[in-house]
């Protein structure tokens, strides 16, 4: 598989946000190992040392910048610096994100809610807007990969803010299907993985599935990210990633679109309200079944 990815990614330029830890750090290492160039973005100053370490092993393949992506105006600056340093951009990975540490209804003010919405949803939407305009203006083909979560598919009590932003990101990704074939926008929706974001979050660690099954290797999520980048049949798609199975494409929104279109055309409210309820129930049951599969698939 690496040989296939190498052929597709060698010499490509990627922007990776949240690159100093977790999925972003592992993905950056994998991309550099495939001879791609990476512009690393993170709020943590640790990103500088990480970039320097990679450049010692792979001279000239990375550059870095410290940005707070909650400041929406900084996102255009990210693209400007990346294109100035590497000459162009081929891939954007919207990976930076945060989770709430307590329920929305236990928070004394709006500050954490606003930051979660800005970083998890507004920032990737704005970055995608900037990327799409860049690809269209330059005539280049491009790929955007968004890091969502199964938390955006399964309503998890106490994680209202996080789950809502990830659900919005999955929905946004689906709306981008029409940009293909020039521009492909996809997402990955992983189960809870062994990353600092999860390990340092008491709500995630207390979730029943986590207590029952443990945490997934982040390497598997990175494998799904590369698949979302390189598989040209994927556009506007979200790959669910869990411990016990190969990444699986989410088809719920395709089915829902057909049902809603039929509902609007027919005007038969009573007929379709029960259908929608059943669809949501099936989607939730399917997702839970996917997550609970026994670990029989080797991580990429």
N, C-alpha and C positions, 0 to 999 in steps of 0.2 A: 504493500500500500504506500509506503514511504517513497518508493521509486515513482509511482504515479503522481503523488503530491509534489515531489521534487520537480518533475517535468512541468507541472502547472504553476508552481510558485517560485521557482528559481528566478531571481532578478526582479520579482514583483516588490512593490512598496506598500507596506501596511501601516496604518495608524492603529495602535492598540491602547485603549484607555483602561485605567485600573491595572497598569502593567507592572506595578511593583510587588504584587502579591497574588496569591490565589490562581484562578484560571488565567488571568492576564499574564502573570509571570511565566507559567508553564507554557502557554501558547507562544509567547515571545521566544522562549528557548527553542521550541519546536520549529518555529518559522525560520529563525536564524540558522538552525541546523539544516534546514532545507534550502539555504542560500537565498532566502528572502531578506529584504531590508525592512527594518521596523523603526517607526517613530514612536517612542514610549511616552505615554502621558499618565501622570498620577499626581495626586495632591501631596503625596509623601515625598520628601527630599531623597528618600532611599532609592528612588528611580535613577538618580544620577550615578550612584555607585554600581547599580545593577547594569546600567548601560555600559559603563566603563569596563566592567568585568567581561561582559560579552564581547566588547570590541578588542580586548586583549586576545581572545580566542578566535574571533572572526573580525579582523580589522575593517572598520568602516561600515559595518552592516547595521549599526544602530545609532540613533540619536535620541535625545530625551528633552522633556520640558515638564516643568511643574505648573499645573493649572488646577484651579478649583472650578470644575465644570458646572457647579451650581450657578456660577456667574455666566449667564447665557452668552454674553458678548465675547467671552474667551474662546468659544468654540470655533468661530471664524479664524481667530488667531492661531489655533492649533493647526488648521489646514494650511494657513499661510506659511507657518514655520516649516511644516513638513514638506510642502512643495518647494519652498526656498532651499531647503537642505538637500533633498533627494531629487528634485526636478519634476516629480509628478507623484501621484498617489493612485494605487489600483484597488486597495482594500481598506475598508473601515471596520473596526471591531468595537462596537459599543459595549464595553464590558464593565466599566466602573459602576458600582452600586453600593447601597447601604441597606440595612434592615433596622426596623424599630426594635428597641430593647424592652419596651413595655407596651401594653395596649394603648391605642389612640385615646381611649376614654380615661386613662390614668395620667395622661400628660397634662401639665399645668397650663400649657399655651400651645400656639400653632407652630412653634419654631421647628420641632422635629418633623412634623407632618410636611411642612413646606420644603424642608431640605430633602426629604425622601422623594417627594414628587418631582422636585427640580432635577435631582441627580438620576433617579431611576427611569423617569419618563420624559420630561421636557428635554433634558440633555441629549438622549439618543435620538429623539425626534428632530431636534434642531441640527444635530450632527448629520443625520441622514439627509435633511433638507440641503445643508451645505454641500454634502457629498454629491447628491443627485444633480444639483446645479453645476457643480464642477465637472462631473462626467458628461453632462449634456453640452456644456460650453466648450469642452475640449474634444468631444467626440470619442472619448475613451470608454472602453467597457469597464465596469466596476462591480464590486461586490460589497455588500454591507452585511455584517453578522451581528445580531443583537443577543445579549445574554439575558434571557428571561428566567423562568423558574416554574417548577410544578406548583409552586405557591400561587401562580397566576391561573392555575387550572382547578385547584382544590381550595375552597374557602377554608382558611385556617384561623380559628379564633385567636385573638390576641395579636395577629399579624395583619391587621386590617389594612394599614397603609402600604406595607410591602407588597402584599398579595394583589392589591388593587392596581398598583403601578405595573406589576409584572403582567397582569391580565391585560392592561392597556397596551403594553409593549407587544404582546402576542397579537392583539387585534390590529395594532398599527402595522406590524410586519405583514399581516395578511392583506391589508389594503394596498401594499406596495407591489402586489403581484403583476399589475399592469405595466410596470417599468421594464420588465424583461422583454426581449433578451439582452438589451444593452446593459441594463443594470439589474442585478439580482439582489434582493433583500430577503434574508432568512434569519431565523432565530433558533436558539437552542433553549430547551426548558428542562434543566436538570433537577433530579431529586437532590436532596441535601448531600453535599459533598464535603470532604475533609479539607476545608479551607478556613482561613482566619475568620471570615464573615460568619460562618456557621459555628465554629468552635467557640467563638467569643460571644455567642448570642444565646442567652439562657432560654428564650422561648423556643428557638429551633431545637436546642438540645433536649427539651422536654416533650417534643412532639412524639406521640405514640409510635409512629412508624420508625422514627429515629431510635427510640429506646428498644424497639423490637428488632430492627435490622442493622443498626449502626449507620455509618457514613460511607458514601461511595468514593472511590478513588477519583480525584480530579483529572487524572490522565484520560479517563474515559470521556469526560466532558470535552476535553481538548480535542480528542479524536473526532467527536461529533462536530465541533467547530470547523475543523479542517474539511470534513465532509460537506458542511453547509457552504463553505467557500468554493470547493472544487467540483461538486456534483452539479453539472449544468442543467439537470432536470429539476432542480429545486429552485423555486422562485416564489416568494411570498409564503414560504413554508416554515413550520416550526417542528424541530426534532425533539421529541421527548427522550430523555436519557435517564435510565435507571440501572441498578446494579445487575439485574437478572436477565437482561435482554439486549439485543442490538438496538441502537437508536431507532425510534419509530416516528414516522411522520404523522402529525396531528391533522385529521381530516374533518374535525368537528365543524369548523367554520364553513367549509365547502358545503356540507350537508345543511347547515343552518341557513346559508344564503339561499339555497334552493327552496327550503321550507318557507322562509320569510317572503320570498318572491311570490310563491304560490298563494300565501296568505293575503298579501297585498292585492294580488290580482283577483282573488275570489271575494274578498270582503267578508268571508265567513269567520267572524271572530270566535264563535263558540267551537267551531270545528278545529281550529288550529292552536288554541291556547293549550289544550291537553297534549297536542303533538310536541309543542315546544318544551313543556314540562318533562315529557318522556325523553326527549332528546338530551336535555341537560342531565337527567338521571343516568341515561346510558353513558354519556361522556364521563361523568364522575365515576361510575362503576368501572368503566374501561380503564380509566387512568389509575384507579386504585389497584385493579388487577395487574396492570403493567408494572407498577411499582413493587408489588408483592411477589413477583416471579422469583423463583429460586435462582441463586447466582449460578448461571450455567454458561455465561458468555464471558470470554476473556477480555479484559480491558485492552483498548488499543494502545 
